[in-house]
Amino acid sequence: MGVYLTENGKQKILASSKLNLPAFKGHSFATVLRVLLHEILINIDNGLPLPNFMVFKRPWYRDATLMAMVLKETANLRLIKD
């Protein structure tokens, strides 16, 4: 998984990481759970679990705790730093 840029027919990898992206099969709100996991993943910047990567540069304990719980349940905890 990663972020790719295609320019002039050439593809460049901007960022990559191994992710576990569960489908949440059997859950009534599987689509919503996938979107919420996306929101958690996009707000990790260089191992820092941020409340909003566009606004904040330092994690908040409350948000980092919630993010860590979600990442643990989805087998992605290694994506954030202690």
Sequence and secondary structure as in RCSB ss.txt:
>XXXX:A:sequence
MGVYLTENGKQKILASSKLNLPAFKGHSFATVLRVLLHEILINIDNGLPLPNFMVFKRPWYRDATLMAMVLKETA
NLRLIKD
>XXXX:A:secstr
 EEEEEETTEEEEEEE        TT TTHHHHHHHHHHHHHTEETTEE S TTT SS  HHHHHHHHHHHHHTT
 GGGS  
